[in-house]
Each structure stands twice: as C-alpha cells, then as structure tokens.
C-alpha cells in the first residue's frame, strides 16, 4: 500500500511540475511576444525617421542645386546682357 501512495505522490508531483512548467513557458512566451512587438515598433520608428531624414536631406540638396543653377544662369545672362550693351555703345 505504501508503494501505491508513493506512486500517487510521484504522479501528483509530476502533474504539478508539468503544470508549473506550462505556466512558466506561457509566461516566457508572453515576454518574448512583448519584446518582439517592442523591437518591431522601435525598428519601424527608426526606419521612418531614417527615411524622413533622407527625404529632408534630398530636398535640401535639390534646393541647393536649384539655387546654384539659378544663380549661375542669372550671372551668365547678366554678363551677356552687359557685354551686349557694351557692344551697342
């Protein structure tokens, strides 16, 4: 009879251990899920910020190039008009 009680106790302990392990696994799964969600969100924000900075940088480059081209063309036209004016005198 004592052997039967020992077997029942061992089965009960095994069952409780299994349930505790399942609970621990579930808790770890939840933590991992939260970490992955946070990392994904952080990564998405970083990508969005990088794209925004790239767009801003690109817009600045376009603005600078446009200003340089405009100034160069304006200077060339002004110089040409001045030279034509001198020729007409």
C-alpha positions, 0 to 999 in steps of 0.5 A, a space after each residue: 500500500 505504501 508503494 501505491 501512495 508513493 506512486 500517487 505522490 510521484 504522479 501528483 508531483 509530476 502533474 504539478 511540475 508539468 503544470 508549473 512548467 506550462 505556466 512558466 513557458 506561457 509566461 516566457 512566451 508572453 515576454 518574448 511576444 512583448 519584446 518582439 512587438 517592442 523591437 518591431 515598433 522601435 525598428 519601424 520608428 527608426 526606419 521612418 525617421 531614417 527615411 524622413 531624414 533622407 527625404 529632408 536631406 534630398 530636398 535640401 540638396 535639390 534646393 541647393 542645386 536649384 539655387 546654384 543653377 539659378 544663380 549661375 544662369 542669372 550671372 551668365 545672362 547678366 554678363 551677356 546682357 552687359 557685354 551686349 550693351 557694351 557692344 551697342 555703345 
